Amino acid sequence: MSKETLELHETEWVILNKVWELEPCAAPTVQEALAGEKGWAYTTVKTMMDRMVKKGLLKFERIRNLYLYRAAVTPAQAKKGEILRTLRRAFNDSLTPMMQFLLDNVEISDGEYAQLETLIKNRKKAQKDGTN
């Protein structure tokens, strides 16, 4: 799976977030950390983590009979894949309708509007200067 086109299932997001927080970590550590909110059994977590290794989302190191897991993808890679997936599926790869939808449906503070305006101005300047 290309790290640019990551498509994560909800359970993969949950586990990746916990691994990013705890890495390196063993499956029992992840299961214990998620027990309160998810109630998943150890075998469920271990199976999901092993599948995520096969998908290239996690990697592990074996130390005797202990498996220590680390993320094989960064939070930025995961977010990029999720946003591009949403853009493709819900907005036919068109950014403007997606931005319009967000502006119409998400509460945005004055500070966030100012940040967005600054980001757009900086991006336009970088493109004009050829530094993009």
N, C-alpha and C positions, 0 to 999 in steps of 0.2 A: 504494500500500500504506500503510495507516495505521501510524504509528509505534508505536501501542499494540498492534497485532496482528502485529508482525514475526515471521516464521517464516524463520529463516536455515538454509541448508544448511551442512554441515560446512566446505566450501571457503570459503563466505562468512564464516564465523567466523574461519577462519585468516587470510584477507586483511584483514578488518576489524581484527583484533587487531594485525596488522603496520602497517596504516595509522594506527591510533590511536597506535601507538608512534613512527612516523616522520613523521607529517604535518607540513607538506605533503610529498608524495613523488611521484616518478615511478614508472611501472610497472616500469622496469628495476631501480630501487632495491628495490621489493617483491620482485621475482623473485630478485634476488641474496640478499636477506635470507632467503628461503625455500628457496633452492637446496639447502642442506645437509640440511634436514629433509624436504622434499617432492620435490625433483628436478624441479619443474615448469619447462617451457620458457618463455621470454619470451612467446611467442605465446599460450600457455595462460593465463598470468597476465593479460596485456593483454585478452584476450577476456573473462575472468571479471570483470575490473574494469569493462570497458565495459558488460557486462550488469548489474552492480551499480549503475552510474550510471542505467541505464534503470529499474531497480527502485526508485530513490530511496535507495539505501544509501550511495552515494558521490556526490560532486560533483567537478567539475574546473574548473581555470582553465588556459586556453591562453596560453602565452607563446611567441610565434613558433611553433616546431614542437615545443615541450615542453609536455606535459600534466602539471600538478601536481594530484594527487588529495588530497581531504580526506574524512573521514567525514561523511555527512549525518545520521547517527544517533549518539547517545551510547551509551557502554557500558551505562548504566542502561536506556535504551530497549530495547536488544538483549536484555539480561538479563530485563527485564520480559516481553517478548514470548515468550522461551523458557520462562520459568516458567509463564506463563499457558497456553501451548500444552501443556506437560506436564500441568498441572492439568486442562485440558479433556480431553486425549486419554487419559491414564492413570488419572485419578481422577474422571472425570465431573463436573468443576467443584466437587469437594468437598475443602475444605482439610484437614479433620480426618484422613481416611484417608491423605492424602499426608504429613502431619506424622507420623502413626503409623508409616507405612512408613519414613520417614527415621530416626525414633528407633530403630526395630528393626533397620535395615540399615546405618547409618552410624556409625562410631566417633566419639563425641562426648566431649570432655574435660570435666572439672569446670568449668573456666573458661568453656567454651562453653555449658554448661548454665546457669551463672550469668548469662552475657550474654543468653541467650534469656529467662530469667525476668525480667530487668530490662527487656528490650524489651517483653514482654507486660504487665508492671506499668505501664510508662510509657504504653503504648498505651491500656490500660484507664482510667488516670487522665485522659489527654487526652480520651477519649470522654466520661467522666463530667463533666469540666469544660467540655465543648463546644468544645475547641480543636482538634478533629480536622477 
